[in-house]
Amino acid sequence: MADGTATVMVVDDDPLWREALLDLLALEGIRGLGAANGAEALGTLRRGARPDLVVTDLSMPVMSGWQLLAELLHDPTLASIPVAVVSGEDEPRGLPHRYLRKTCDPEELLATVRTLTRVRSVA
C-alpha cells in the first residue's frame, strides 16, 4: 500500500464469486489479485506479490484454504499478511483469522477489508 491503495488477493475456486469480489473491491478503489486455489495463490506470493490482505475460501481443490493458511503461517516472508476467510462452511474453531460467511453483506466484507488493510476511506 505504498501509494495509498490497498491490494487484496481473493482466493476462491468459484470464478463467479471470485470475480464478483474483485469487482466489488475495484469499485472501492482497491486493487485485486485473483487465484483459483491455494496453490495458485501461494505461487503468486512466492514470486513476490505482497497483497495487504488475502481473502480465501476454505474448501477448494488442489490446495484448500486450510493448507494455504498453514503455508502462510509457516513462511516467515508471508506470515505477516493478514487473512480473512470467507466461506460457506460453518465458522471453524481455532481459526486465527477473521471469518465471514459467503452470505455476508457486501458492506460487512468491505468493512473487514478496510480494517485489515487499514484503508480509512474509499475511492
Rosetta blueprint (number, residue, H / E / L):
1 M L
2 A L
3 D L
4 G L
5 T L
6 A L
7 T E
8 V E
9 M E
10 V E
11 V E
12 D L
13 D L
14 D L
15 P H
16 L H
17 W H
18 R H
19 E H
20 A H
21 L H
22 L H
23 D H
24 L H
25 L H
26 A H
27 L H
28 E L
29 G L
30 I L
31 R E
32 G E
33 L E
34 G E
35 A E
36 A L
37 N L
38 G H
39 A H
40 E H
41 A H
42 L H
43 G H
44 T H
45 L H
46 R H
47 R L
48 G L
49 A L
50 R L
51 P L
52 D L
53 L E
54 V E
55 V E
56 T E
57 D L
58 L L
59 S L
60 M L
61 P L
62 V L
63 M L
64 S L
65 G H
66 W H
67 Q H
68 L H
69 L H
70 A H
71 E H
72 L H
73 L H
74 H H
75 D L
76 P L
77 T L
78 L L
79 A L
80 S L
81 I L
82 P L
83 V E
84 A E
85 V E
86 V E
87 S E
88 G L
89 E L
90 D L
91 E L
92 P L
93 R L
94 G L
95 L L
96 P L
97 H L
98 R E
99 Y E
100 L E
101 R E
102 K L
103 T L
104 C L
105 D L
106 P H
107 E H
108 E H
109 L H
110 L H
111 A H
112 T H
113 V H
114 R H
115 T H
116 L H
117 T H
118 R L
119 V L
120 R L
121 S L
122 V L
123 A L
